[in-house]
Amino acid sequence: MAAKAEVRPRPLKVEAIKSFVAAAFGKALRDLKLDVLGTDDSPIPITGYYTACTHPKHSARFSVLQKSLAPSSVNSFGSRNNCPVPGTLINTNNMLGFQNLDLASLLREEGKKILHDILSGKIEECPSLLLRFLVISFADLKNWKLYYNVAFPSLDFNSKMTLLSLHSAAQVLSQEEAISLSKSMKEWCESNETTVHPFFWVDISSDSSVVVRQLKDWKDRQGGGQKLLFGFYDHGCHQNYPGWALRNYIVFLSLRWKIEKVQFLCYRERLGGIDLEKSLIGEASFAPHHGWDGSDYVPEVIGWEGETPGDGRKEMKVNSISLELMNPESQAEQQQLMHLKLMGWRHFPVDLDKLASTRCLVLGAGTLGCEVSRLLMTWGVRKVTVVDGGCVAMPDLVKQSLYVEKDCGVPRATAIVPHLEERCRAVEVEGIRMEIPVPGNPVSPSVLDDCRLLQTLVAKSNVVFLLTDTWESRWLPTLLCANENKIAITAAVGYDSYLVMRHGARPGTRSGGMDDVISQTKNLSTEDALGHQRLGCCFCNEKTSLFNSVSNETVALPGLTSIASGKAVELFARMLHHPEGIHAPGDIAGMDTEHQLGLLPHEMHGSLPKCVLSTMIGNSSNNCTACSDVVLSEYRRERLDFIMKVINQPTYLKDLTGISNSLIKSDTCLNLPASFPVNSGKLSSVKCLILGAGTLGCDVARILMDYGVRKLTVVDSGCVVVSNLARQSLYTSDDLNAPKATALLKRLKERDPSVGFKDCKMEIPMPGHSVSSDGVDHVREDCEKLQKLVATHDALFLLTDTRESRWLPTLLCANENKIAITAALGYDSYLAMRHGAGPRTNSEGSNVVPAMTMSAEDVIDRKRLGCYFCNDVIAPVDSVSNRTLDQQCTVTRPGLAPIASGHAADLFARMLNHPDGIHAPADIAGTASERPCIACSDVVLSEYRSRGMDFVMQVINEPTYLEDLTGLTELMKSADYSRVEWVDDVDDDEFADIC
């Protein structure tokens, strides 16, 4: 039915454009942000797709599709149903940045571009520029969501546009004109040259013939037809309103072509041709006000989708798309790899393809083997073969991180497979039960099958980890790795020290790259195939043959294997990414390196009691029993017969290599020193409170249990998600969506059901995270709950995600004089520290110390050690909202967490066994600051003791209160006056746990 003719002029009203943003676009933007853009939030050119209305009752939508992010050259082709339109995407790094965007300013900038294109004549060449659009977004990578708003900028001059008439095209055109228009529009729409242009002009001559022309043809027109119509693809379906595109079209015609009265055609389709009943022909007038053409004039711009009169964003709904259903089969793998991709944002682009294709052979599925296998998955390794000859025993459960009670009696090589697969479905794990043949243990010829199998495994692997219990069991794998020139990494632990090293490349060949047999020791080569000095293997400094050490069971401090495992896997990752690979020279501490993953040492020797890590370079030995030329040449000549001689003849290797029986065994093989006394009764009775059940929390809780701690309370507010499984050592796929604190204790009880564990799901109140009036009571309850928890426990571990979440626990520990241990991670560094005792109270025994009377001694008159906040120059604030994802999650190298956890747990055990306990002096400088600390100083504690939770709530809601109270405000002012630059420690290198 035709629309009625408009009799009275009225203000022009148009139907707004509605967008369709496809989930595939959100997924493509997520991938682009994660893999390419990183922290770059610069505007991005994108392409949208505009179309005319093709349905009588439903308006067409403006589409933003997966291909919208492709280069403009890819999007230059289209049709009338997919007219490519240039646009701008602004994707912020966080939700706060998205919320704080200046919408009016952004829209004005886009309006300037449209006005410039009109006045310069660019519109005539590219008419779709009149439909330029803007998308603002925040791609929530962690939660698989896209938040966005869309704008279609429209220039809004003070002079209003007036609609003079509006009719159905069928009412206005004669039958001949209608037929001719239909034919001409069909030709226009079917031509590849013109169909993508949503704006055009129609020349109707006196003989009713119709020609549809491009805007760029306007300047070449000859004379004038009987009637001119300025047409455009109209997305709308409403009979009383033209579509949104008409506004900018009228502005263009008025400003560029000086046409003040415009007769327009709203082109709408049905069944592939013009719908004359629904298409509209009307007339509108517009005369821009005086001064519009001034050089500094900028018109108002409107056009935010969904905006209603009022305060812009407050009236606009933020749109969101859930991406969780996009490729669900690969989503879990992407979540687990996200932390590796985030490393490339600021630090080092991890070669995920190389890691995924690297085949790792792990020899030994015990304490070291469990940790190394799990950490390899965290690094993105997806092909792991584990070899072990033993079975899981009850004592293994607290020491070997993957096994649980039901695994007892099961071969380790079998038991480890499902535990790795539970944490990462994409990993290919093969478990092989096999005893590795060792020198000095005569066996029957049936051991040849094991030798052949080990040969095959080493040959098809890229990297071999030597993590077996005995030193001699590493001989045959070392020999095979040297022969095959495979990367080999050894990790070994003593009682309180450890060794991690990489083996050097095999000896270089002598002629034409062929493996010649070298039988004369005077011709032995100490260079590899590249002419570099060869680095030694784990036997190169071993001056006696290693036989029958199986009886010497290594008893190591519980945190030691975590540290050694973390170092071993870090060494692997650095070596794999080094351009020279196995031929890379050895680095030592203090050297400069251009490699982005840092130094690549040859040997690392660590000692827990001395708190030292030594890096050494040990060159290859000419008489090494495993990798020297003489040994390798004999192996290549005799193959398995040579191995059987070594196994069955204890002196064969000595005679072959010329080792003297008088030479002394080196320190490469770790011995067992005398144990320091551990008070097991004190450890079993101590009550530990762990704040944070993430990467650090899992490792620390497990190591404490290995130490003998049997009373643990774990506090965390989060739930287990897929990305946690590879990084947080205790969780499996069965724990998904369960509260972390509950899941962690469940996994610990699987290892020892008799222990007493408690869990608490609670958000720790934080300064700078102000609360609404409705939430005050709940936050106060949480403060009081934490206060009781601290008071009823003996030791506290601060392992939470953010700096500010450690403030209240630190304050409460200082007030209660409790042992507090902090562990935190940066990208490639970590912190493990103990807090000092609380300040001395006054002589009358009152708990309230007069304000600003600084006490630098504790209750036994010793210099107080500082807490985590003692060296801060700013009070803790919200460190998450305005940060990028890699900062929020504090992207850290995968091997770092077990290292920090091992040191934290060891520090606690030493402190607990020290006769002075919390008052023990530090062996290295680290005393309390000379200025008021924002967490443990007298002035802060006295305020807390006098005001209680009222003080805490004021700190939470007033960001500068602590700075004013402790004098930091004046300190920073004086620093500014002195032109001293204070570094805000909320930056890229802030230590924090992984989210």
PEBELDA-V799452 format. One record per backbone hydrogen bond with DSSP energy under -1.0 kcal/mol. CO is the residue of the C=O (numbers start at 1). NH is the residue of the N-H. Records with the same first field share a line. If there is no record, write none. Layout:
CO: NH / NH
//
This chain:
10: 163
15: 244
18: 62
20: 64
22: 26
23: 27
24: 28
25: 29
26: 30
27: 31
28: 32
29: 33
30: 34
31: 35
32: 36 / 37
33: 38
37: 40
44: 89
46: 87
48: 85
49: 63
50: 83
53: 269
62: 20
63: 49
64: 22
65: 68
66: 69
67: 70
68: 47
71: 74 / 75
79: 82
83: 50
85: 48
86: 133
87: 46
88: 135
89: 44
90: 137
94: 98
95: 99
96: 100
98: 101
101: 103
102: 106
103: 107
104: 108
105: 109
106: 110
107: 111
108: 112
109: 113
110: 114
111: 115
112: 116
113: 117
114: 118
115: 119
116: 120
117: 123
122: 126
126: 129
127: 130
128: 131
129: 132
133: 88
134: 151
135: 90
136: 149
137: 92
138: 147
139: 141
140: 145
144: 323
145: 140
146: 321
147: 138
148: 319
149: 136
150: 305
151: 134
154: 302
156: 300
161: 12
162: 285
163: 10
165: 283
167: 281
168: 171 / 172
169: 173
174: 178
175: 179
176: 180
177: 181
178: 182
179: 183
180: 184
181: 185
182: 186
183: 187
184: 188
185: 189
186: 190
191: 195
194: 197
198: 233
200: 231
201: 213
202: 229
203: 211
204: 227
205: 208
209: 205
211: 203
213: 201
214: 217
215: 218
217: 220
218: 221
227: 204
229: 202
230: 265
231: 200
232: 267
234: 53
235: 60
242: 15
243: 246
244: 247
245: 249
246: 250
247: 251
248: 252
249: 253
250: 254
251: 255
252: 256
253: 259
260: 286
262: 284
263: 230
264: 282
265: 232
266: 280
267: 234
268: 275
270: 273
273: 270
275: 279
276: 170
279: 169
280: 266
281: 167
282: 264
283: 164 / 165
284: 262
285: 162
289: 292
291: 294
294: 297
300: 156
302: 154
303: 152
304: 307
310: 312
311: 314
312: 315
319: 148
321: 146
323: 326
327: 330 / 331
330: 334
331: 335
332: 336
333: 337
337: 341
338: 342
341: 344
342: 345
343: 347 / 348
350: 352
351: 355
352: 356
353: 357
359: 462 / 463
360: 385
361: 465
362: 387
363: 467
366: 370
367: 371
368: 372
369: 373
370: 374
371: 375
372: 376
373: 377
374: 378
375: 379
376: 381
377: 380
382: 428
383: 360
384: 430
385: 362
386: 432
387: 364
388: 434
390: 412
392: 409
393: 396
394: 397
396: 400
400: 403
404: 407
405: 408
407: 410
410: 392
411: 415
412: 416
416: 420
417: 421
418: 422
420: 424
424: 427
428: 384
430: 386
432: 388
438: 441
444: 447
445: 448
446: 449
447: 451
448: 452
449: 453
450: 454
451: 455
452: 456
453: 457
454: 458
455: 459
456: 460
462: 487
463: 361
464: 489
465: 363
466: 491
471: 474
472: 475
474: 478
475: 479
476: 480
477: 481
478: 482
479: 483
480: 484
481: 486
487: 464
488: 503
489: 466
490: 501
492: 499
495: 557
496: 608
497: 494
498: 606
499: 492
500: 604
501: 490
511: 514
514: 516
520: 523
521: 524
526: 534
527: 508
528: 531
532: 528
534: 620
537: 540
539: 542
549: 552
551: 553
557: 560
559: 563
560: 564
561: 565
562: 566
563: 567
564: 568
565: 569
566: 570
567: 571
568: 572
569: 573
570: 574
571: 575
572: 576
573: 577
578: 581
580: 583
581: 584
588: 591
595: 598
600: 587
602: 502
603: 616
604: 500
605: 614
606: 498
607: 612
612: 607
614: 605
616: 603
618: 536
621: 624
628: 632
629: 633
630: 634
631: 635
632: 636
633: 637
634: 638
635: 639
638: 641
639: 643
640: 644
641: 645
642: 646
643: 647
644: 648
645: 649
649: 652
651: 655
652: 656
653: 657
654: 658 / 659
660: 663
678: 680
679: 683
680: 684
681: 685
682: 686
687: 794 / 795
688: 713
689: 797
690: 715
691: 799
694: 698
695: 699
696: 700
697: 701
698: 702
699: 703
700: 704
701: 705
702: 706
703: 707
704: 709
710: 756
711: 688
712: 758
713: 690
714: 760
715: 692
718: 740
720: 737
721: 724
722: 725
724: 728
728: 731
732: 735
733: 736
735: 738
738: 720
739: 743
740: 744
741: 745
742: 746
743: 747
744: 748
745: 749
746: 750
748: 751 / 752
750: 405
752: 755
756: 712
758: 714
760: 716
766: 769
775: 779
776: 780
777: 781
778: 782
779: 783
780: 784
781: 785
782: 786
783: 787
784: 788
785: 789
786: 790
787: 791
788: 792
790: 793
794: 819
795: 689
796: 821
797: 691
798: 823
800: 993
803: 806
804: 807
806: 810
807: 811
808: 812
809: 813
810: 814
811: 815
812: 816
813: 817 / 818
819: 796
820: 835
821: 798
822: 833
824: 831
825: 992
827: 893
829: 826
831: 824
833: 822
842: 845
850: 853
852: 854
856: 864
857: 840
858: 861
862: 858
864: 928
867: 870
869: 872
880: 883
884: 888
885: 889
886: 891
893: 896
896: 900
897: 901
898: 902
899: 903
900: 904
901: 905
902: 906
903: 907
904: 908
905: 909
906: 910
907: 911
908: 912
909: 913
914: 917
916: 919
917: 920
926: 866
937: 941
938: 942
939: 943
940: 944
941: 945
942: 946
943: 947
944: 948
947: 950
948: 952
949: 953
950: 954
951: 955
952: 956
953: 957
954: 958
958: 961
960: 964
961: 965
962: 966
963: 968 / 969
967: 971
968: 972
969: 973
970: 974
971: 975
972: 976
973: 977
974: 978
975: 980
976: 979
985: 987
987: 990
//
